[in-house]
Amino acid sequence: LPPLRTLGSAVLSVLVVGMGASIGREGAPKQAGAVVANVLSDKGAFSDEQRRLLVACGAGAGMAAAYGVPLGGALFALEVMRGVLALRMVLPALLTSLIATAVSWVALPDAPTYLIPQYLNSASIISWALLAGPIAGVASVGYVRMIAWADRNKPKGWRRVLAPVLALGVLGLLSISFPQLLGNGKDIAQLAFVGRVTPVLLLALLFLKPAATGLCLGSGVPGGLFTPSLTFGALLGGVLGHAWSWLWPGVPPGLCAVIGAAAIVAATTQGPISTVVLMMELTGRDRSFIVPLLLAVTTSTLVARTIEPRSIYDARLTKEQIEARQRARDPLPPHS
């Protein structure tokens, strides 16, 4: 990780997210945490294995600090960033995420990111989750491939200066009719989680919001993808929830949005365990809807992994980088 270039990208991502770019705000703290870990690895002359773990822990700590999710950030570091859930890695991941979150609470509120009511399980929502999970898995494949295409086709040369201006200008024009397109999507996800978005608007944003994220990313705008992915899932879950209510009335569309968000995040990150914990920490809820949540997350990840083995982060890597990451996950035995 080149320190100055990575930190510069992190600072720029903060600015463009504040300007309204449809991209995630967790990119900056993740990059900063990874750079600090990388520099400390140089200072300590650590091995490649230790460096990979510390950089993943640094990125997870940035995630934890941005959203106030110490346990979810630790699991995200291991399952998604490092790609390995091993007992020997748990302690450093937990420690770094806990310290980062505790420090962030000095300036940020210690409260759930999303406030939702006490949703309860029912036969209807469990049946819905069994059907919605595979749909979310297929949708996540399209989303990951769109992100991969946008990232591969970033402008080069002098177009790198012009493209973001044009992309953000188009986004600004679209936001006159759809102001929900601005920002990382947290506000519209919150409204979807409590069932306060009309079906027509949910359906329109289901296509427009991912397109806005792809437009920003493809123009070279730096930023994260966690919240945009979560928002896409919330919109998809809300649309499917309203459709299901015509067949089996009584299912809260807000609960469907929560479960849909988890299903998409799990499938796009290929991290079902960390996603379940993240959703519990982000909403401040634990067992009230755990059964349909687990069903949707499991089935969506299984379907997505069968069709597209890359996560939303792997999709932005070159073929050589993916092969190097796979070797880091599954090193050969000493005598092979």
C-alpha positions as CSV (number, residue, x, y, z in Angstrom):
1,L,0.0,0.0,0.0
2,P,1.6,3.3,-1.0
3,P,0.9,5.4,2.1
4,L,0.6,8.9,0.5
5,R,-1.5,7.8,-2.5
6,T,-3.8,5.6,-0.3
7,L,-4.3,8.4,2.3
8,G,-4.9,10.9,-0.4
9,S,-7.6,8.7,-1.9
10,A,-9.1,8.3,1.6
11,V,-9.3,12.1,2.1
12,L,-10.7,12.6,-1.4
13,S,-13.4,10.0,-0.7
14,V,-14.5,11.9,2.4
15,L,-14.9,15.1,0.3
16,V,-16.8,13.5,-2.5
17,V,-19.2,11.6,-0.2
18,G,-19.9,14.9,1.6
19,M,-20.6,16.4,-1.9
20,G,-23.2,13.8,-2.5
21,A,-21.5,11.0,-4.5
22,S,-23.4,7.8,-4.3
23,I,-20.5,5.9,-2.7
24,G,-19.8,4.5,0.8
25,R,-18.2,6.6,3.6
26,E,-16.4,3.6,5.2
27,G,-13.7,3.6,2.4
28,A,-11.7,6.3,4.1
29,P,-11.3,4.8,7.6
30,K,-10.7,1.3,6.1
31,Q,-7.9,2.7,3.9
32,A,-6.4,4.7,6.8
33,G,-6.4,1.7,9.1
34,A,-4.8,-0.5,6.4
35,V,-2.1,2.1,5.7
36,V,-1.2,2.4,9.4
37,A,-1.0,-1.3,9.8
38,N,1.2,-1.6,6.7
39,V,3.6,1.1,7.9
40,L,3.8,-0.5,11.3
41,S,4.6,-3.9,9.6
42,D,7.5,-2.2,7.9
43,K,8.8,-0.7,11.1
44,G,8.5,-4.1,12.9
45,A,9.9,-6.1,10.0
46,F,7.0,-8.5,10.2
47,S,6.5,-11.5,8.0
48,D,4.2,-11.4,5.0
49,E,1.7,-13.5,6.9
50,Q,1.7,-11.1,9.8
51,R,1.5,-8.1,7.5
52,R,-1.6,-9.6,5.8
53,L,-3.3,-10.1,9.1
54,L,-2.5,-6.7,10.5
55,V,-3.6,-4.9,7.3
56,A,-6.9,-6.8,7.4
57,C,-7.2,-5.9,11.1
58,G,-6.5,-2.3,10.3
59,A,-9.2,-2.2,7.6
60,G,-11.7,-4.0,9.9
61,A,-10.9,-1.5,12.7
62,G,-11.7,1.4,10.3
63,M,-15.0,-0.3,9.5
64,A,-15.7,-0.8,13.2
65,A,-15.0,2.8,14.0
66,A,-17.1,4.2,11.2
67,Y,-20.2,2.3,12.2
68,G,-19.6,1.5,15.9
69,V,-19.6,-2.2,15.3
70,P,-16.6,-3.8,17.2
71,L,-17.5,-7.4,16.8
72,G,-18.8,-7.0,13.2
73,G,-15.7,-5.1,12.3
74,A,-13.4,-7.9,13.6
75,L,-15.3,-10.6,11.8
76,F,-15.4,-8.5,8.6
77,A,-11.6,-8.2,8.8
78,L,-11.1,-11.9,9.0
79,E,-13.9,-13.3,6.9
80,V,-14.0,-10.7,4.1
81,M,-10.7,-8.9,4.1
82,R,-8.4,-11.7,5.2
83,G,-10.6,-14.5,3.8
84,V,-9.8,-16.8,6.7
85,L,-11.7,-17.5,10.0
86,A,-9.0,-18.9,12.2
87,L,-8.8,-19.0,16.0
88,R,-5.3,-17.6,16.1
89,M,-6.4,-14.5,14.2
90,V,-9.4,-13.7,16.3
91,L,-7.6,-12.0,19.2
92,P,-5.8,-9.3,17.2
93,A,-8.9,-8.6,15.1
94,L,-11.0,-8.2,18.2
95,L,-8.5,-6.0,19.9
96,T,-7.9,-3.6,17.1
97,S,-11.7,-3.3,16.3
98,L,-12.5,-2.8,20.0
99,I,-9.8,-0.1,20.4
100,A,-10.9,1.7,17.2
101,T,-14.5,1.7,18.2
102,A,-13.8,2.9,21.7
103,V,-11.8,5.8,20.4
104,S,-14.5,6.7,17.9
105,W,-17.0,6.9,20.7
106,V,-15.2,9.9,22.0
107,A,-16.6,12.0,19.2
108,L,-19.4,9.8,17.7
109,P,-22.6,8.6,19.5
110,D,-22.7,5.1,20.9
111,A,-26.0,4.2,19.3
112,P,-27.2,1.9,16.5
113,T,-26.8,3.2,13.0
114,Y,-30.3,2.2,12.0
115,L,-33.3,2.5,14.3
116,I,-36.0,-0.2,13.7
117,P,-39.0,-1.4,15.6
118,Q,-39.2,-4.8,17.3
119,Y,-40.0,-7.1,14.4
120,L,-41.1,-10.6,15.2
121,N,-40.9,-14.0,13.4
122,S,-43.9,-15.5,11.6
123,A,-44.6,-18.3,9.2
124,S,-45.1,-15.7,6.5
125,I,-41.7,-13.9,6.9
126,I,-39.9,-17.3,7.1
127,S,-41.5,-18.4,3.9
128,W,-40.7,-15.1,2.3
129,A,-37.0,-15.4,3.3
130,L,-36.7,-18.8,1.7
131,L,-37.9,-17.3,-1.6
132,A,-36.2,-14.0,-1.4
133,G,-32.7,-15.4,-0.5
134,P,-32.0,-17.0,-3.9
135,I,-33.4,-13.9,-5.6
136,A,-31.0,-11.7,-3.7
137,G,-28.2,-14.1,-4.6
138,V,-28.9,-13.7,-8.3
139,A,-29.3,-9.9,-7.9
140,S,-26.0,-9.7,-6.1
141,V,-24.2,-11.4,-8.9
142,G,-25.4,-8.8,-11.3
143,Y,-24.4,-6.1,-8.9
144,V,-20.9,-7.5,-8.4
145,R,-20.4,-7.8,-12.1
146,M,-21.6,-4.2,-12.7
147,I,-19.0,-3.0,-10.1
148,A,-16.3,-5.1,-11.8
149,W,-17.2,-3.6,-15.2
150,A,-17.3,0.0,-13.8
151,D,-13.9,-0.5,-12.1
152,R,-12.2,-2.0,-15.2
153,N,-13.4,0.9,-17.4
154,K,-12.3,3.8,-15.3
155,P,-11.0,6.7,-17.4
156,K,-7.3,7.2,-18.0
157,G,-5.1,10.1,-18.8
158,W,-6.8,13.5,-19.1
159,R,-10.2,11.9,-18.9
160,R,-9.5,11.1,-15.2
161,V,-10.1,14.8,-14.5
162,L,-13.1,15.3,-16.7
163,A,-15.1,12.1,-16.0
164,P,-15.9,12.8,-12.3
165,V,-17.1,16.3,-13.1
166,L,-19.5,14.9,-15.8
167,A,-20.6,11.9,-13.6
168,L,-21.3,14.1,-10.5
169,G,-23.1,16.6,-12.8
170,V,-25.4,13.9,-14.2
171,L,-26.0,12.6,-10.6
172,G,-26.9,16.2,-9.6
173,L,-29.4,16.5,-12.4
174,L,-31.0,13.2,-11.5
175,S,-31.2,14.1,-7.9
176,I,-33.6,17.0,-8.7
177,S,-36.3,14.4,-9.2
178,F,-34.8,11.7,-6.9
179,P,-32.8,13.4,-4.1
180,Q,-32.4,9.9,-2.5
181,L,-29.7,9.2,-5.0
182,L,-27.3,11.6,-3.2
183,G,-25.0,10.2,-0.6
184,N,-24.2,6.6,0.5
185,G,-27.9,5.6,0.9
186,K,-28.1,5.5,4.7
187,D,-31.2,7.8,4.8
188,I,-33.3,5.9,2.3
189,A,-32.2,2.5,3.9
190,Q,-33.4,3.8,7.3
191,L,-36.8,4.8,5.8
192,A,-37.1,1.4,4.1
193,F,-36.3,-0.4,7.3
194,V,-39.4,1.2,9.0
195,G,-41.6,0.8,6.0
196,R,-41.9,4.5,5.1
197,V,-41.1,4.4,1.4
198,T,-43.8,3.9,-1.2
199,P,-43.6,0.8,-3.5
200,V,-43.3,3.0,-6.6
201,L,-40.3,4.9,-5.2
202,L,-38.7,1.6,-3.9
203,L,-39.0,0.2,-7.4
204,A,-37.5,3.3,-9.1
205,L,-34.6,3.5,-6.7
206,L,-34.0,-0.2,-7.0
207,F,-32.6,0.5,-10.4
208,L,-31.4,4.1,-10.1
209,K,-29.4,3.8,-6.9
210,P,-27.1,1.0,-8.0
211,A,-26.7,2.8,-11.4
212,A,-25.7,5.9,-9.5
213,T,-23.1,4.0,-7.6
214,G,-21.7,2.4,-10.7
215,L,-21.6,5.8,-12.4
216,C,-19.6,7.3,-9.6
217,L,-17.2,4.3,-9.3
218,G,-16.7,4.1,-13.1
219,S,-15.8,7.8,-13.3
220,G,-13.0,7.2,-10.8
221,V,-14.6,8.6,-7.7
222,P,-13.1,6.8,-4.7
223,G,-15.1,5.4,-1.8
224,G,-16.6,2.4,-0.1
225,L,-19.2,-0.1,-1.2
226,F,-20.7,-1.4,2.0
227,T,-23.5,1.0,2.6
228,P,-24.5,1.2,-1.2
229,S,-24.7,-2.6,-1.2
230,L,-26.8,-2.5,2.0
231,T,-29.1,0.1,0.5
232,F,-29.5,-1.9,-2.7
233,G,-30.5,-4.9,-0.6
234,A,-33.0,-2.8,1.5
235,L,-34.6,-1.6,-1.7
236,L,-34.8,-5.1,-3.2
237,G,-36.2,-6.5,0.1
238,G,-38.8,-3.7,0.3
239,V,-40.0,-4.3,-3.3
240,L,-40.2,-8.1,-2.7
241,G,-41.9,-7.5,0.6
242,H,-44.7,-5.4,-0.9
243,A,-45.2,-8.0,-3.6
244,W,-45.3,-10.8,-1.0
245,S,-47.9,-8.9,1.0
246,W,-50.3,-9.2,-1.9
247,L,-50.1,-13.0,-1.6
248,W,-49.8,-13.3,2.2
249,P,-50.8,-10.1,3.9
250,G,-49.4,-9.1,7.3
251,V,-45.6,-9.1,6.5
252,P,-44.0,-5.8,7.4
253,P,-42.2,-4.4,4.4
254,G,-39.6,-2.8,6.8
255,L,-38.6,-6.3,8.0
256,C,-38.3,-7.5,4.5
257,A,-36.0,-4.5,3.8
258,V,-33.8,-5.4,6.7
259,I,-33.5,-9.1,5.7
260,G,-33.0,-8.1,2.0
261,A,-30.2,-5.8,3.0
262,A,-28.5,-8.6,5.0
263,A,-28.9,-11.0,2.1
264,I,-27.3,-8.7,-0.5
265,V,-24.4,-7.7,1.8
266,A,-23.7,-11.3,2.6
267,A,-23.7,-12.4,-1.0
268,T,-21.7,-9.5,-2.4
269,T,-19.0,-9.7,0.3
270,Q,-19.1,-13.5,0.5
271,G,-19.2,-13.0,4.3
272,P,-22.4,-14.4,5.8
273,I,-21.2,-14.7,9.4
274,S,-19.8,-11.2,9.6
275,T,-23.0,-9.9,7.9
276,V,-25.3,-11.4,10.5
277,V,-23.3,-9.9,13.3
278,L,-23.0,-6.5,11.5
279,M,-26.8,-6.3,11.0
280,M,-27.4,-7.0,14.7
281,E,-24.9,-4.3,15.7
282,L,-26.1,-1.8,13.1
283,T,-29.8,-2.2,14.2
284,G,-29.3,-2.9,17.9
285,R,-31.5,-6.0,17.6
286,D,-30.4,-9.6,18.3
287,R,-32.9,-12.4,18.3
288,S,-36.2,-10.9,17.1
289,F,-35.8,-11.8,13.4
290,I,-32.7,-14.1,13.5
291,V,-34.4,-17.1,11.8
292,P,-35.5,-15.5,8.6
293,L,-32.3,-13.4,8.6
294,L,-30.1,-16.6,8.7
295,L,-32.2,-18.3,6.0
296,A,-32.0,-15.4,3.6
297,V,-28.3,-14.8,4.2
298,T,-27.4,-18.5,3.8
299,T,-29.4,-19.1,0.6
300,S,-28.3,-15.8,-1.0
301,T,-24.6,-16.5,-0.3
302,L,-24.9,-20.1,-1.6
303,V,-26.6,-19.0,-4.8
304,A,-24.2,-16.1,-5.4
305,R,-21.1,-18.2,-4.7
306,T,-22.3,-20.9,-7.1
307,I,-22.7,-18.4,-10.0
308,E,-19.9,-15.9,-9.2
309,P,-17.1,-16.8,-6.8
310,R,-15.8,-13.3,-6.5
311,S,-16.9,-10.9,-3.8
312,I,-17.5,-7.2,-4.5
313,Y,-13.9,-6.6,-3.3
314,D,-12.3,-9.4,-5.4
315,A,-14.2,-8.0,-8.4
316,R,-12.0,-4.9,-8.3
317,L,-8.8,-6.8,-8.4
318,T,-6.7,-7.9,-11.4
319,K,-6.4,-11.6,-12.2
320,E,-2.8,-11.6,-10.7
321,Q,-4.0,-10.0,-7.5
322,I,-6.8,-12.5,-7.1
323,E,-4.4,-15.4,-7.6
324,A,-2.0,-13.9,-5.0
325,R,-4.9,-13.4,-2.5
326,Q,-5.9,-17.1,-3.0
327,R,-2.4,-18.2,-2.3
328,A,-2.4,-16.1,0.8
329,R,-5.6,-17.8,1.9
330,D,-4.6,-21.3,1.1
331,P,-0.8,-21.5,1.4
332,L,0.9,-24.7,0.2
333,P,2.2,-27.2,2.8
334,P,6.0,-26.8,3.5
335,H,6.9,-30.0,1.6
336,S,4.6,-29.8,-1.4
